[in-house]
Amino acid sequence: MTDQLFKSGLQTKAINLLAHWKITFQAPVEDIDRIFEHLTEITPLVQGKTDKNGYRTASGFEYYRPLEGTPTGAEENIRKRPDVDEMSILIERDESLLKRIVDGIYQVHSYYEPVIVISEVLRSECRGLDDSRNPHRWWNKDGDWKADNHVSE
């Protein structure tokens, strides 16, 4: 993709692809919800007609070895910490907002050196077509994923 495409976006019949920054951070499982809630106080994370949008991956392992100058001191062995998730959010390209988000992650993260990655992306947004009868939409299929208690209250 060209730099121009990332600046102007792309439009199809059904979708607008809009220039955004993707902010990804890693944190222990027990930190993710707290950090995400804090970020939604900084910005509502709107996508289309929903807010508080984010994506969280399943847990994995984080590898690291503390060096001299870390709060815990240098260690010889590599640590392997289980139950570390990765969370991603998308924001409009606003440098002031980006700075507030990065500082917000740092403020409530349990690490003094959190892993935060920023990427340029194009994010999809529906153009508002009436496809309420589309047989592929979740609301037109048997069952309802919300009824399975996947939504937090």
C-alpha atoms as an extended CHARMM CRD file, in Angstrom:
* protein
*
       153  EXT
         1         1  MET       CA              0.0000000000        0.0000000000        0.0000000000  PROA      1               0.0000000000
         2         2  THR       CA              1.1770000000        3.4830000000       -0.6830000000  PROA      2               0.0000000000
         3         3  ASP       CA              1.6810000000        6.2800000000        1.8040000000  PROA      3               0.0000000000
         4         4  GLN       CA             -1.1230000000        8.1810000000        0.0580000000  PROA      4               0.0000000000
         5         5  LEU       CA             -3.5620000000        5.3290000000        0.7120000000  PROA      5               0.0000000000
         6         6  PHE       CA             -2.7170000000        5.4550000000        4.4120000000  PROA      6               0.0000000000
         7         7  LYS       CA             -3.4000000000        9.2080000000        4.4090000000  PROA      7               0.0000000000
         8         8  SER       CA             -6.5880000000        9.2740000000        2.3500000000  PROA      8               0.0000000000
         9         9  GLY       CA             -8.0910000000        5.8800000000        3.1140000000  PROA      9               0.0000000000
        10        10  LEU       CA            -10.1230000000        3.7960000000        0.6850000000  PROA      10              0.0000000000
        11        11  GLN       CA            -13.8200000000        3.5370000000       -0.0750000000  PROA      11              0.0000000000
        12        12  THR       CA            -15.7520000000        0.5570000000       -1.4110000000  PROA      12              0.0000000000
        13        13  LYS       CA            -19.4820000000        0.1130000000       -1.9170000000  PROA      13              0.0000000000
        14        14  ALA       CA            -19.9730000000       -1.2010000000        1.6300000000  PROA      14              0.0000000000
        15        15  ILE       CA            -16.8830000000       -0.1420000000        3.5910000000  PROA      15              0.0000000000
        16        16  ASN       CA            -14.7840000000        2.9350000000        4.2860000000  PROA      16              0.0000000000
        17        17  LEU       CA            -11.1780000000        2.1540000000        5.1860000000  PROA      17              0.0000000000
        18        18  LEU       CA             -9.9980000000        4.9870000000        7.4150000000  PROA      18              0.0000000000
        19        19  ALA       CA             -6.4720000000        5.9040000000        8.4990000000  PROA      19              0.0000000000
        20        20  HSD       CA             -5.8930000000        4.9920000000       12.1550000000  PROA      20              0.0000000000
        21        21  TRP       CA             -3.1610000000        4.0450000000       14.5750000000  PROA      21              0.0000000000
        22        22  LYS       CA             -3.2730000000        0.5940000000       16.0940000000  PROA      22              0.0000000000
        23        23  ILE       CA             -1.9430000000        0.5900000000       19.6400000000  PROA      23              0.0000000000
        24        24  THR       CA             -1.0110000000       -2.8160000000       20.9860000000  PROA      24              0.0000000000
        25        25  PHE       CA              0.2380000000       -3.5260000000       24.4840000000  PROA      25              0.0000000000
        26        26  GLN       CA              1.1090000000       -6.6210000000       26.4600000000  PROA      26              0.0000000000
        27        27  ALA       CA              0.2080000000       -7.1010000000       30.0980000000  PROA      27              0.0000000000
        28        28  PRO       CA             -0.4800000000       -9.8100000000       32.6610000000  PROA      28              0.0000000000
        29        29  VAL       CA             -4.0270000000      -11.1690000000       32.4640000000  PROA      29              0.0000000000
        30        30  GLU       CA             -5.0060000000       -9.4580000000       35.7100000000  PROA      30              0.0000000000
        31        31  ASP       CA             -3.9760000000       -6.0170000000       34.3530000000  PROA      31              0.0000000000
        32        32  ILE       CA             -5.7400000000       -5.9860000000       30.9770000000  PROA      32              0.0000000000
        33        33  ASP       CA             -9.2670000000       -4.9970000000       32.0710000000  PROA      33              0.0000000000
        34        34  ARG       CA             -7.9600000000       -2.2580000000       34.3800000000  PROA      34              0.0000000000
        35        35  ILE       CA             -5.7890000000       -0.7770000000       31.6260000000  PROA      35              0.0000000000
        36        36  PHE       CA             -8.5780000000       -1.0210000000       29.0280000000  PROA      36              0.0000000000
        37        37  GLU       CA            -11.0890000000        0.6910000000       31.3460000000  PROA      37              0.0000000000
        38        38  HSD       CA             -8.5900000000        3.4870000000       31.9760000000  PROA      38              0.0000000000
        39        39  LEU       CA             -8.1240000000        3.9690000000       28.2230000000  PROA      39              0.0000000000
        40        40  THR       CA            -11.8890000000        4.2470000000       27.7010000000  PROA      40              0.0000000000
        41        41  GLU       CA            -11.8460000000        7.1370000000       30.1850000000  PROA      41              0.0000000000
        42        42  ILE       CA             -9.3150000000        8.8970000000       27.9270000000  PROA      42              0.0000000000
        43        43  THR       CA            -11.2250000000        8.2090000000       24.6850000000  PROA      43              0.0000000000
        44        44  PRO       CA            -14.4570000000        6.3220000000       23.9890000000  PROA      44              0.0000000000
        45        45  LEU       CA            -12.8570000000        4.0470000000       21.3160000000  PROA      45              0.0000000000
        46        46  VAL       CA            -15.7380000000        4.4660000000       18.8710000000  PROA      46              0.0000000000
        47        47  GLN       CA            -16.1540000000        2.3230000000       15.7770000000  PROA      47              0.0000000000
        48        48  GLY       CA            -19.2820000000        3.0340000000       13.8000000000  PROA      48              0.0000000000
        49        49  LYS       CA            -22.2480000000        2.8120000000       16.1420000000  PROA      49              0.0000000000
        50        50  THR       CA            -20.3910000000        1.1090000000       19.0090000000  PROA      50              0.0000000000
        51        51  ASP       CA            -17.8640000000        2.2980000000       21.5470000000  PROA      51              0.0000000000
        52        52  LYS       CA            -15.3410000000        0.7530000000       23.9630000000  PROA      52              0.0000000000
        53        53  ASN       CA            -13.8890000000       -1.3260000000       21.1070000000  PROA      53              0.0000000000
        54        54  GLY       CA            -10.7500000000       -3.3710000000       21.5980000000  PROA      54              0.0000000000
        55        55  TYR       CA             -9.3440000000       -6.7900000000       20.8510000000  PROA      55              0.0000000000
        56        56  ARG       CA             -7.6400000000       -9.0960000000       23.3390000000  PROA      56              0.0000000000
        57        57  THR       CA             -5.6480000000      -12.1790000000       22.3670000000  PROA      57              0.0000000000
        58        58  ALA       CA             -5.5020000000      -15.4030000000       24.2910000000  PROA      58              0.0000000000
        59        59  SER       CA             -2.7880000000      -15.7560000000       26.8950000000  PROA      59              0.0000000000
        60        60  GLY       CA              0.7730000000      -16.6160000000       26.0540000000  PROA      60              0.0000000000
        61        61  PHE       CA              4.2070000000      -16.5110000000       27.6150000000  PROA      61              0.0000000000
        62        62  GLU       CA              6.4560000000      -13.4930000000       27.9770000000  PROA      62              0.0000000000
        63        63  TYR       CA             10.2150000000      -14.0470000000       27.9800000000  PROA      63              0.0000000000
        64        64  TYR       CA             12.7030000000      -11.5700000000       29.4270000000  PROA      64              0.0000000000
        65        65  ARG       CA             15.8550000000      -11.2820000000       31.4770000000  PROA      65              0.0000000000
        66        66  PRO       CA             16.3040000000       -8.3270000000       33.8380000000  PROA      66              0.0000000000
        67        67  LEU       CA             19.5600000000       -6.4360000000       33.2680000000  PROA      67              0.0000000000
        68        68  GLU       CA             21.5570000000       -4.1350000000       35.5340000000  PROA      68              0.0000000000
        69        69  GLY       CA             19.5540000000       -1.0240000000       36.3890000000  PROA      69              0.0000000000
        70        70  THR       CA             16.1550000000       -2.7290000000       36.5710000000  PROA      70              0.0000000000
        71        71  PRO       CA             14.1860000000       -2.3530000000       39.8160000000  PROA      71              0.0000000000
        72        72  THR       CA             14.6020000000       -6.0790000000       40.5190000000  PROA      72              0.0000000000
        73        73  GLY       CA             18.3140000000       -6.1160000000       39.6540000000  PROA      73              0.0000000000
        74        74  ALA       CA             20.1810000000       -8.1300000000       37.0500000000  PROA      74              0.0000000000
        75        75  GLU       CA             19.5190000000      -11.8510000000       36.7770000000  PROA      75              0.0000000000
        76        76  GLU       CA             21.3400000000      -14.6750000000       35.0030000000  PROA      76              0.0000000000
        77        77  ASN       CA             18.3110000000      -16.6900000000       33.9470000000  PROA      77              0.0000000000
        78        78  ILE       CA             15.6160000000      -15.8320000000       31.4330000000  PROA      78              0.0000000000
        79        79  ARG       CA             12.2250000000      -15.4420000000       33.0320000000  PROA      79              0.0000000000
        80        80  LYS       CA              9.1890000000      -17.0680000000       31.3890000000  PROA      80              0.0000000000
        81        81  ARG       CA              6.0090000000      -15.4640000000       32.6630000000  PROA      81              0.0000000000
        82        82  PRO       CA              2.7270000000      -17.2420000000       31.8370000000  PROA      82              0.0000000000
        83        83  ASP       CA             -0.6750000000      -15.5840000000       31.3900000000  PROA      83              0.0000000000
        84        84  VAL       CA              0.3810000000      -12.4880000000       29.4450000000  PROA      84              0.0000000000
        85        85  ASP       CA             -2.2320000000      -11.1550000000       27.0140000000  PROA      85              0.0000000000
        86        86  GLU       CA             -2.0100000000       -8.6860000000       24.1830000000  PROA      86              0.0000000000
        87        87  MET       CA             -4.6480000000       -5.9660000000       23.7660000000  PROA      87              0.0000000000
        88        88  SER       CA             -5.1590000000       -3.7880000000       20.6810000000  PROA      88              0.0000000000
        89        89  ILE       CA             -7.1530000000       -0.6200000000       20.2130000000  PROA      89              0.0000000000
        90        90  LEU       CA             -7.5820000000        1.6750000000       17.2210000000  PROA      90              0.0000000000
        91        91  ILE       CA             -7.6130000000        5.4690000000       17.3530000000  PROA      91              0.0000000000
        92        92  GLU       CA             -7.7890000000        8.2410000000       14.8090000000  PROA      92              0.0000000000
        93        93  ARG       CA             -4.4430000000        9.7740000000       13.9500000000  PROA      93              0.0000000000
        94        94  ASP       CA             -4.2990000000       12.4780000000       16.5680000000  PROA      94              0.0000000000
        95        95  GLU       CA             -0.8360000000       12.9290000000       18.0860000000  PROA      95              0.0000000000
        96        96  SER       CA             -2.1710000000       14.5150000000       21.2610000000  PROA      96              0.0000000000
        97        97  LEU       CA             -4.5490000000       11.5900000000       21.8090000000  PROA      97              0.0000000000
        98        98  LEU       CA             -1.7810000000        9.0910000000       21.0390000000  PROA      98              0.0000000000
        99        99  LYS       CA              0.4300000000       10.6560000000       23.7150000000  PROA      99              0.0000000000
       100       100  ARG       CA             -2.4020000000       10.5320000000       26.2740000000  PROA      100             0.0000000000
       101       101  ILE       CA             -3.0700000000        6.8650000000       25.4590000000  PROA      101             0.0000000000
       102       102  VAL       CA              0.6060000000        5.8520000000       25.7430000000  PROA      102             0.0000000000
       103       103  ASP       CA              0.9820000000        7.7520000000       29.0290000000  PROA      103             0.0000000000
       104       104  GLY       CA             -2.3280000000        6.2450000000       30.1940000000  PROA      104             0.0000000000
       105       105  ILE       CA             -1.0740000000        2.7170000000       29.5880000000  PROA      105             0.0000000000
       106       106  TYR       CA              2.1270000000        3.4700000000       31.4860000000  PROA      106             0.0000000000
       107       107  GLN       CA              0.2530000000        5.0980000000       34.3730000000  PROA      107             0.0000000000
       108       108  VAL       CA             -1.8290000000        2.0180000000       35.2630000000  PROA      108             0.0000000000
       109       109  HSD       CA              0.3930000000       -0.8150000000       33.9580000000  PROA      109             0.0000000000
       110       110  SER       CA              2.1360000000       -3.0070000000       36.5270000000  PROA      110             0.0000000000
       111       111  TYR       CA              5.4200000000       -2.9330000000       34.5480000000  PROA      111             0.0000000000
       112       112  TYR       CA              7.8960000000       -0.0740000000       34.6050000000  PROA      112             0.0000000000
       113       113  GLU       CA              8.8240000000       -0.9850000000       30.9840000000  PROA      113             0.0000000000
       114       114  PRO       CA              5.5490000000       -2.0070000000       29.2750000000  PROA      114             0.0000000000
       115       115  VAL       CA              5.6000000000       -3.2780000000       25.6960000000  PROA      115             0.0000000000
       116       116  ILE       CA              3.6270000000       -0.7730000000       23.5740000000  PROA      116             0.0000000000
       117       117  VAL       CA              3.6320000000       -0.9460000000       19.7570000000  PROA      117             0.0000000000
       118       118  ILE       CA              2.1020000000        1.6340000000       17.3910000000  PROA      118             0.0000000000
       119       119  SER       CA              1.2700000000        0.7220000000       13.7680000000  PROA      119             0.0000000000
       120       120  GLU       CA             -0.2900000000        2.6500000000       10.8950000000  PROA      120             0.0000000000
       121       121  VAL       CA             -3.3950000000        0.8200000000        9.6840000000  PROA      121             0.0000000000
       122       122  LEU       CA             -6.5530000000        1.2490000000        7.6610000000  PROA      122             0.0000000000
       123       123  ARG       CA             -9.6030000000        0.3790000000        9.7620000000  PROA      123             0.0000000000
       124       124  SER       CA            -12.9220000000       -0.6500000000        8.2690000000  PROA      124             0.0000000000
       125       125  GLU       CA            -16.1450000000        1.1570000000        8.9820000000  PROA      125             0.0000000000
       126       126  CYS       CA            -19.4980000000        0.2090000000        7.4840000000  PROA      126             0.0000000000
       127       127  ARG       CA            -21.0200000000        2.7720000000        5.1330000000  PROA      127             0.0000000000
       128       128  GLY       CA            -24.4920000000        2.0910000000        6.5090000000  PROA      128             0.0000000000
       129       129  LEU       CA            -26.0150000000       -0.1390000000        3.8650000000  PROA      129             0.0000000000
       130       130  ASP       CA            -29.2750000000       -1.7910000000        4.8500000000  PROA      130             0.0000000000
       131       131  ASP       CA            -28.3170000000       -5.4250000000        5.0160000000  PROA      131             0.0000000000
       132       132  SER       CA            -30.6200000000       -6.3170000000        7.8960000000  PROA      132             0.0000000000
       133       133  ARG       CA            -31.8570000000       -9.3600000000        5.9660000000  PROA      133             0.0000000000
       134       134  ASN       CA            -28.4250000000      -10.6140000000        4.9680000000  PROA      134             0.0000000000
       135       135  PRO       CA            -28.4630000000      -14.3270000000        5.8850000000  PROA      135             0.0000000000
       136       136  HSD       CA            -24.7780000000      -14.2080000000        6.8820000000  PROA      136             0.0000000000
       137       137  ARG       CA            -25.2390000000      -11.6550000000        9.6870000000  PROA      137             0.0000000000
       138       138  TRP       CA            -25.1480000000      -13.1010000000       13.1930000000  PROA      138             0.0000000000
       139       139  TRP       CA            -28.6110000000      -11.8340000000       14.0690000000  PROA      139             0.0000000000
       140       140  ASN       CA            -30.0950000000      -13.8170000000       11.1430000000  PROA      140             0.0000000000
       141       141  LYS       CA            -28.5660000000      -17.1290000000       12.2030000000  PROA      141             0.0000000000
       142       142  ASP       CA            -29.6690000000      -19.7020000000       14.7570000000  PROA      142             0.0000000000
       143       143  GLY       CA            -28.6300000000      -18.9290000000       18.2640000000  PROA      143             0.0000000000
       144       144  ASP       CA            -27.2440000000      -15.7840000000       19.7790000000  PROA      144             0.0000000000
       145       145  TRP       CA            -23.6620000000      -15.5810000000       21.0260000000  PROA      145             0.0000000000
       146       146  LYS       CA            -24.7750000000      -13.0460000000       23.6500000000  PROA      146             0.0000000000
       147       147  ALA       CA            -27.0510000000      -15.6350000000       25.2530000000  PROA      147             0.0000000000
       148       148  ASP       CA            -24.0120000000      -17.7830000000       26.0500000000  PROA      148             0.0000000000
       149       149  ASN       CA            -22.9060000000      -15.3270000000       28.7480000000  PROA      149             0.0000000000
       150       150  HSD       CA            -19.9480000000      -13.9890000000       26.7420000000  PROA      150             0.0000000000
       151       151  VAL       CA            -20.8460000000      -10.3690000000       27.4570000000  PROA      151             0.0000000000
       152       152  SER       CA            -19.6590000000       -8.8290000000       30.6950000000  PROA      152             0.0000000000
       153       153  GLU       CA            -22.0760000000       -6.7010000000       32.6230000000  PROA      153             0.0000000000
